Amino acid sequence: MKVLQSSVFRAICAIIIGILLINNPDNTVKGITIAIGLLFLVSGAISCAVYMNARAHASDTEIYDAQGRLIVTGKPTFPIVGIGSVLLGLILTIVPGLFVKSLMYFLGAIIILGAINQFMVLVNAKRMFRVPLWFWICPSVIFLTGLLVLIKPMETASLPLLIIGWCLLLYGATECVNAFKIHRERKRIETNLTIKDKD
């Protein structure tokens, strides 16, 4: 049941993002970029705050091993990654247009990974029962579209994002259908095995 719930949740997220990209690709991409920037900004700020707090409460005690090597120092490590996250977060939040094109590549890669995941689910399902040919069509279309976006990016980000939106919508719908069909077939097989065990 947990597998079904995670598949359905993943499918619903894909459908929501797909609908947002179809309705308003430019603003959705800027919104996603700003949201990612805010996440980097917050995580970097927390990292820096933890460093400042640890530095304020650090002791001067240092522990050495028998060979004289420093094992534990009372001073915290400078948060280089935290400062980098803050800077990246500020750039993404203030100037999201710079990263729209790279976000297109990121979304294309996610679509390809989603298609590969669907192929793997279908291959595993094929071991238990016969999977109809049309089940393989949607992941193939999604995979090819993701490759097209990565290999031949278009000048404007709107068109590929519109295509990605439709692919995410298609991915979400097929993920739901696959999850329910595979769940139903597993239950049927488990029920048949239980009945055979009782006989």
Buried (B, 14 or more C-beta within 10 A) or exposed (E): EEEBEEBBEBBEEBBEBBBBBBEBBBEBBBEBBBEBBBBBBEBBBBBBEEBEEBEEEEEEEEEEEEEEEEEEEEEBEEBEEBBEBBEBBBBBBEEBEEBBBEBBEBBBEBBBEBBBBBBEBBEEBEEEEEBEEEBBEBBEBBBBBBBBBBEEBEEEBBBBBBBBBBBBBBBBBBBBEBBEBBBEBBEEEEEEEEEEEEE
